[in-house]
């Protein structure tokens, strides 16, 4: 296998999957972090970051959802 193509292609799709399904991003990050290829390590770092951002976005969404509908319930 070519050293330059040691990561999954297309990368943007895996970043999106990592954002939507953070568990996949964390697993990809763990698997690709162990490789010695710098491109693989960069891929691992970005998928892990996408997973963390996905988790944070989900938490923020639920907090906003709670306050919006919690306030609506109190008013009505």
Secondary structure, DSSP 8 states (H G I E B T S, - for coil): --STT-S-SSHHHHHHHHHHSHHHHHHHHHHHHTSS-HHHHHHHHHHHHHHHHHHHHHHHHHHHHHHHHHHHHHH-
